[in-house]
Amino acid sequence: MLHDAIIIGGSYAGMAAALQLARARRHVLVIDAGQRRNRFAAHSHGFLTQDGEPPGAIAERARAQLLAYPSVAWREGKAVAAAQPVPGRFAVALEDGALHEARRLVLATGVTDLLPELPGLAERWGRSVFLCPYCDGYELAQGPLGVLASSPSWFHQAMLIPEWGPTTLFLQDQAADEAQRAALAARGVRIEPRRVLAVTGARAAMQLEDGESIALAGLFLQPRIAFASPVAESLGCAMEEGPMGRYLRTDPRRATSIPGVFAAGDVARGAGSVSLAVGDGAMAGAALHQSLVFGLG
């Protein structure tokens, strides 16, 4: 069957894109590998009408509403490649050998967080170690917070986090110049030069190289990211480089550099949230639909 669109990625951005197309009575196939980026978090915050809800529950509710539209099909599986064998037609290959075809694609494949190799960090990711203060900062109740300098944008994050509580910056191997130190001091940020060797405790106790421990209500860092799927690379989509890693280049209507291919969510922006992913997906879905009506230009 030739679908109007294949959505690769069935999380928030992908489902939002599919919903726009379903409401235009277009035939849509959603291919989902089942690896939401926020699957480690117990609650999702900052999304209107769903503030504080478990992220899995939001996704399940969205999927049930989406699949109520008869023109939507859902396929569990991992897409491993895509190609354009003829103009106006894309072929998507799955890990199990299946092949599906569509006139347009939406890449909503998401990203994988590559955490620093620090004992105890991965076990606390999404629970007491976070990326986004807008998503998780409020619930930390202005307790003692930390920033682990793990990316080129550590200074930006360290300047921001004091909005949510007294903050300690753990420099690790980074160097702060005099201007940065002065700016951080003005924000009340304490700089800890000793290396962190591990994260322990019920929340996030930072074990330092001299044996001292600093207890935190929460720790923030910006990990490196990697594409969760090789599909964009197989298509040859243009990339951008951000502080956390590569993401797909898109125009304001979420079109990629490949005509007929749109992208939405974390794969197409340097950072993200549920709200931003849904907005991106809605734009990508509407733009894709209009490209079917008016052509690609």
C-alpha positions as CSV (number, residue, x, y, z in Angstrom):
1,M,0.0,0.0,0.0
2,L,1.2,3.5,-0.8
3,H,0.5,5.7,2.2
4,D,0.1,9.4,2.0
5,A,2.7,9.7,4.8
6,I,4.8,7.6,7.0
7,I,5.7,9.0,10.4
8,I,8.9,7.5,11.8
9,G,8.6,7.8,15.5
10,G,5.4,7.4,17.5
11,S,6.1,9.7,20.5
12,Y,4.6,13.2,21.0
13,A,6.0,14.9,17.9
14,G,5.1,12.0,15.6
15,M,1.6,11.5,16.9
16,A,0.9,15.3,16.7
17,A,2.0,15.2,13.0
18,A,-0.1,12.1,12.4
19,L,-3.2,13.7,14.0
20,Q,-3.2,16.7,11.6
21,L,-3.0,14.3,8.6
22,A,-5.7,12.0,10.1
23,R,-8.0,14.9,10.4
24,A,-7.4,15.7,6.7
25,R,-8.5,12.1,6.0
26,R,-5.1,11.1,4.7
27,H,-3.7,7.6,5.0
28,V,-0.9,7.6,7.6
29,L,1.4,4.8,8.9
30,V,3.2,5.4,12.2
31,I,6.3,3.3,12.8
32,D,7.3,3.3,16.4
33,A,10.4,1.8,18.1
34,G,8.9,2.4,21.6
35,Q,11.8,4.4,23.0
36,R,10.4,7.7,24.3
37,R,13.2,10.0,25.4
38,N,11.4,10.9,28.7
39,R,10.7,7.2,29.6
40,F,12.9,7.5,32.7
41,A,10.8,10.3,34.2
42,A,7.9,9.7,36.5
43,H,6.0,12.9,35.7
44,S,5.9,15.4,32.8
45,H,5.6,19.1,33.6
46,G,4.9,22.2,31.6
47,F,2.4,20.8,29.1
48,L,-1.0,22.5,29.4
49,T,-3.8,20.3,30.7
50,Q,-1.3,17.5,31.4
51,D,1.0,19.1,34.0
52,G,2.3,16.5,36.4
53,E,0.9,13.5,34.5
54,P,3.1,10.4,33.9
55,P,4.6,10.8,30.4
56,G,3.7,7.2,29.5
57,A,0.1,7.9,30.3
58,I,0.1,11.0,28.1
59,A,1.5,9.0,25.2
60,E,-1.0,6.2,25.7
61,R,-3.9,8.5,25.7
62,A,-2.6,10.3,22.6
63,R,-2.2,7.0,20.8
64,A,-5.7,5.8,21.7
65,Q,-7.2,9.1,20.4
66,L,-5.0,8.9,17.2
67,L,-6.0,5.3,16.4
68,A,-9.7,6.2,16.6
69,Y,-9.2,7.7,13.1
70,P,-9.7,4.9,10.5
71,S,-7.0,6.2,8.1
72,V,-4.2,5.7,10.7
73,A,-2.2,2.5,11.0
74,W,0.4,1.7,13.6
75,R,3.4,-0.5,13.2
76,E,5.7,-1.5,16.1
77,G,9.3,-1.7,14.9
78,K,12.6,0.1,14.2
79,A,13.1,1.8,10.9
80,V,16.7,1.4,9.8
81,A,16.8,3.1,6.4
82,A,14.8,5.1,3.9
83,A,15.3,5.9,0.2
84,Q,13.5,7.6,-2.7
85,P,13.4,5.0,-5.5
86,V,11.3,7.3,-7.7
87,P,10.2,10.9,-7.5
88,G,7.2,11.3,-5.1
89,R,7.7,8.0,-3.4
90,F,9.7,7.0,-0.3
91,A,10.5,3.5,0.8
92,V,11.2,2.8,4.5
93,A,13.0,-0.4,5.6
94,L,12.4,-1.9,9.0
95,E,14.8,-4.0,11.1
96,D,12.7,-7.1,10.5
97,G,13.0,-6.7,6.7
98,A,9.5,-5.2,6.1
99,L,9.3,-2.4,3.5
100,H,6.6,0.4,3.5
101,E,6.1,3.1,1.0
102,A,4.6,6.6,1.2
103,R,4.5,9.9,-0.7
104,R,5.9,11.9,2.2
105,L,7.9,11.3,5.4
106,V,8.0,12.8,8.8
107,L,11.1,12.0,10.9
108,A,10.2,12.2,14.5
109,T,12.8,9.6,15.6
110,G,14.1,11.5,18.6
111,V,17.5,11.4,20.1
112,T,19.5,9.3,22.6
113,D,21.1,11.0,25.6
114,L,24.8,10.2,26.0
115,L,25.5,10.7,29.7
116,P,29.0,11.3,31.1
117,E,30.6,8.2,32.5
118,L,30.1,8.9,36.1
119,P,29.1,6.1,38.5
120,G,25.5,6.5,39.8
121,L,24.5,9.1,37.2
122,A,22.6,7.0,34.7
123,E,20.5,5.3,37.5
124,R,19.3,8.8,38.6
125,W,18.6,10.2,35.1
126,G,15.1,11.6,35.0
127,R,14.6,11.0,38.7
128,S,17.0,13.3,40.5
129,V,19.4,14.2,37.6
130,F,17.8,16.3,34.9
131,L,18.3,18.3,31.7
132,C,15.5,20.8,31.7
133,P,14.8,23.0,34.7
134,Y,11.5,24.1,33.1
135,C,10.4,20.5,33.2
136,D,11.7,19.5,36.6
137,G,13.0,22.5,38.6
138,Y,9.9,23.6,40.3
139,E,9.3,20.2,42.1
140,L,12.8,20.5,43.7
141,A,11.2,23.0,46.1
142,Q,14.2,25.5,46.0
143,G,16.4,22.9,47.6
144,P,20.2,22.7,47.0
145,L,20.9,22.2,43.3
146,G,24.0,21.3,41.2
147,V,25.2,21.8,37.7
148,L,27.7,19.4,36.2
149,A,29.8,21.1,33.6
150,S,29.5,18.4,30.9
151,S,28.9,20.4,27.7
152,P,30.1,23.6,26.0
153,S,27.0,25.4,27.3
154,W,27.7,24.7,31.0
155,F,28.0,28.4,31.7
156,H,24.5,29.2,30.3
157,Q,23.0,26.4,32.4
158,A,24.9,27.4,35.6
159,M,23.6,31.0,35.2
160,L,20.0,29.8,34.7
161,I,19.6,27.2,37.5
162,P,19.7,29.6,40.5
163,E,16.1,30.5,39.5
164,W,15.1,27.2,41.1
165,G,17.4,27.0,44.1
166,P,20.9,27.7,45.6
167,T,23.3,26.3,43.0
168,T,26.8,24.7,43.1
169,L,28.7,24.4,39.8
170,F,30.9,21.3,39.6
171,L,33.5,22.3,37.0
172,Q,35.1,18.9,36.4
173,D,37.6,19.5,33.6
174,Q,36.1,22.8,32.5
175,A,37.8,26.2,33.1
176,A,36.0,29.3,34.1
177,D,37.5,32.7,33.2
178,E,37.3,35.8,35.4
179,A,34.3,37.2,33.6
180,Q,32.4,34.0,34.0
181,R,33.4,33.7,37.7
182,A,32.2,37.2,38.3
183,A,28.9,36.6,36.6
184,L,28.3,33.4,38.5
185,A,29.2,35.0,41.8
186,A,26.6,37.7,41.0
187,R,24.0,35.0,40.6
188,G,25.1,33.4,43.9
189,V,26.6,30.3,42.2
190,R,29.2,28.5,44.3
191,I,32.0,27.0,42.2
192,E,33.3,23.6,43.3
193,P,36.7,22.9,41.7
194,R,37.1,19.4,43.2
195,R,36.3,16.5,40.8
196,V,33.1,14.5,41.3
197,L,33.9,10.8,41.3
198,A,30.3,9.4,41.8
199,V,26.7,10.2,42.5
200,T,25.2,8.4,45.4
201,G,22.3,8.6,47.9
202,A,18.5,8.7,47.6
203,R,18.7,11.9,45.5
204,A,22.1,13.1,44.2
205,A,24.9,13.2,46.7
206,M,28.1,14.3,44.9
207,Q,31.1,12.2,46.0
208,L,34.2,14.4,45.7
209,E,37.8,13.3,45.1
210,D,38.9,14.1,48.7
211,G,36.1,12.0,50.2
212,E,33.7,14.8,51.0
213,S,30.0,14.5,49.9
214,I,27.7,17.3,48.9
215,A,24.0,16.4,49.1
216,L,21.7,17.9,46.5
217,A,17.9,17.9,45.8
218,G,18.7,17.7,42.1
219,L,21.5,17.8,39.6
220,F,21.3,19.4,36.1
221,L,23.6,18.7,33.1
222,Q,23.5,18.8,29.4
223,P,24.5,15.5,27.9
224,R,25.7,14.9,24.3
225,I,22.9,13.6,22.0
226,A,22.9,11.1,19.2
227,F,20.2,10.3,16.6
228,A,18.1,7.4,17.9
229,S,17.7,6.2,14.3
230,P,19.9,6.1,11.2
231,V,17.1,7.0,8.8
232,A,17.9,10.7,8.4
233,E,21.5,9.9,7.6
234,S,20.4,7.3,5.0
235,L,18.3,9.9,3.3
236,G,21.2,12.5,3.3
237,C,19.3,15.1,5.3
238,A,21.4,18.3,6.1
239,M,22.4,18.6,9.7
240,E,23.2,21.4,12.2
241,E,25.7,21.3,15.0
242,G,24.5,22.4,18.5
243,P,26.1,22.5,21.9
244,M,24.7,19.0,22.7
245,G,25.3,17.5,19.2
246,R,23.8,17.3,15.8
247,Y,20.2,17.9,14.8
248,L,18.3,18.1,11.5
249,R,18.2,21.3,9.6
250,T,14.6,22.4,9.0
251,D,12.8,25.5,7.7
252,P,10.0,27.2,9.8
253,R,7.5,24.7,8.4
254,R,9.7,21.8,9.5
255,A,10.7,20.8,6.0
256,T,14.2,19.2,5.8
257,S,16.7,19.6,3.0
258,I,15.2,16.6,1.2
259,P,11.9,17.6,-0.6
260,G,9.0,15.6,0.8
261,V,10.7,14.9,4.1
262,F,9.7,16.8,7.2
263,A,11.1,16.5,10.7
264,A,9.8,17.3,14.2
265,G,10.7,17.0,17.9
266,D,14.1,16.6,19.5
267,V,15.7,15.3,16.3
268,A,15.1,18.7,14.7
269,R,16.0,21.1,17.5
270,G,18.9,21.5,19.9
271,A,16.7,20.8,22.9
272,G,13.1,20.1,23.5
273,S,10.1,19.3,25.7
274,V,6.7,17.7,25.3
275,S,5.1,21.0,24.5
276,L,7.7,21.9,21.9
277,A,7.5,18.4,20.4
278,V,3.8,18.6,20.0
279,G,4.0,22.0,18.4
280,D,6.7,20.9,16.0
281,G,4.6,17.8,15.1
282,A,1.5,19.8,14.4
283,M,3.4,22.2,12.1
284,A,5.1,19.3,10.3
285,G,1.8,17.5,9.8
286,A,0.0,20.5,8.4
287,A,2.9,21.5,6.2
288,L,3.1,17.9,4.8
289,H,-0.6,17.9,4.1
290,Q,-0.4,21.1,2.2
291,S,2.6,19.8,0.2
292,L,0.3,16.9,-1.0
293,V,-2.3,19.4,-2.0
294,F,-0.1,22.1,-3.6
295,G,3.0,20.2,-4.5
296,L,6.5,20.7,-3.2
297,G,7.2,23.9,-5.2
